[in-house]
Amino acid sequence: MNAFARIAPVRRARFVSHRPADRGDRLARALTADASRAGCMIRLTVEAVEPWSSATFSGSLITLTLTAPSGPALAAWLSELPDRDIPLGRDIVADLSVVPQADGWRVQALLCLDAAQG
């Protein structure tokens, strides 16, 4: 009998993640929650999530379609959105733009992976 035979295998607890695997879904949920706190009811649809990288950063370029009933709260939230701090855990919203369209708005965001947090 060797030393490893005497060591009982360790049962690991099953890790359950409650955060969406897709960065687009995570961003959509964070923006929906932020809009709700500002008094806006919005609907976001993830149109595209593309990998992105530069010489020093990597992340994703995310395109969302936003639909919502018009109102002063929505107008204020949309005008402030590019400068807002959107918490996403390990990702950082490096750039965010809102472009009006005929049927709503197009939101484009550049998310960078925070290398310090993994």
HELIX and SHEET records of a PDB file:
HELIX    1   1 ALA A    3  ARG A    6  1                                   4    
HELIX    2   2 ARG A   23  ARG A   37  1                                  15    
HELIX    3   3 PRO A   72  GLU A   80  1                                   9    
HELIX    4   4 LEU A   81  ASP A   83  5                                   3    
SHEET    1   A 4 ARG A  43  SER A  53  0                                        
SHEET    2   A 4 SER A  58  THR A  67 -1                                        
SHEET    3   A 4 GLY A 104  LEU A 113 -1                                        
SHEET    4   A 4 ASP A  91  GLN A 101 -1                                        
END                                                                             
